Amino acid sequence: MEYGEVVTFEDVLCMAETEDAILVEIEGEDIWIPKSQVDDDSEVYGKGHDGRLVITAWIAKRKGLYDE
């Protein structure tokens, strides 16, 4: 995994958000993602957004969503 590497998930819905994180459904699981780990190219970054979620590979791996 390289620094700056990102992972993309399609058809993601953001169900809730706090000041620091968003709650999204990815592959049937509800997962909190820190907003600092959401890439600028993401379509999902706040409550009610849906579409393509782009997050750092680092957080995807920590959340069990990505294997190198």
C-alpha positions as CSV (number, residue, x, y, z in Angstrom):
1,M,0.0,0.0,0.0
2,E,1.5,3.3,-1.1
3,Y,1.0,6.7,0.7
4,G,-1.9,8.5,-0.9
5,E,-3.5,5.3,-2.4
6,V,-7.3,5.4,-2.4
7,V,-10.0,2.8,-2.7
8,T,-13.4,3.3,-4.4
9,F,-16.8,1.8,-3.5
10,E,-19.8,2.3,-5.7
11,D,-23.5,2.7,-4.7
12,V,-22.7,3.9,-1.1
13,L,-25.2,5.8,1.0
14,C,-24.3,8.1,3.9
15,M,-26.9,7.7,6.6
16,A,-25.5,10.0,9.3
17,E,-22.7,12.3,10.0
18,T,-21.0,14.0,12.9
19,E,-18.5,16.9,12.8
20,D,-15.6,14.4,12.3
21,A,-17.1,11.3,10.6
22,I,-19.7,9.9,8.3
23,L,-21.8,6.7,8.7
24,V,-22.0,4.8,5.4
25,E,-23.3,1.5,4.3
26,I,-20.7,-0.5,2.4
27,E,-21.5,-4.1,1.2
28,G,-24.3,-4.3,3.7
29,E,-22.3,-3.1,6.7
30,D,-22.7,0.2,8.6
31,I,-19.2,1.7,9.0
32,W,-18.0,5.0,10.4
33,I,-15.4,6.7,8.3
34,P,-13.4,9.7,9.5
35,K,-14.1,12.7,7.2
36,S,-10.3,13.2,7.1
37,Q,-10.0,9.9,5.2
38,V,-12.5,10.8,2.5
39,D,-10.8,11.7,-0.8
40,D,-11.7,15.0,-2.6
41,D,-13.0,12.9,-5.6
42,S,-15.7,11.2,-3.5
43,E,-19.3,11.8,-4.3
44,V,-20.3,10.8,-0.7
45,Y,-19.1,13.1,2.1
46,G,-22.2,14.0,4.1
47,K,-25.6,12.8,5.3
48,G,-28.0,12.0,2.4
49,H,-25.2,11.7,-0.2
50,D,-25.1,8.6,-2.3
51,G,-22.9,7.3,-5.1
52,R,-19.1,6.7,-5.3
53,L,-17.2,6.8,-2.0
54,V,-13.4,7.3,-2.3
55,I,-11.4,6.8,0.8
56,T,-7.8,6.2,1.7
57,A,-6.6,2.6,1.4
58,W,-5.2,3.0,5.0
59,I,-8.7,3.4,6.5
60,A,-10.2,0.9,4.2
61,K,-7.7,-1.7,5.4
62,R,-8.2,-0.7,9.1
63,K,-12.0,-1.2,8.7
64,G,-11.6,-4.6,7.0
65,L,-12.8,-3.4,3.6
66,Y,-9.5,-3.8,1.7
67,D,-6.7,-6.3,1.4
68,E,-3.5,-5.3,-0.4
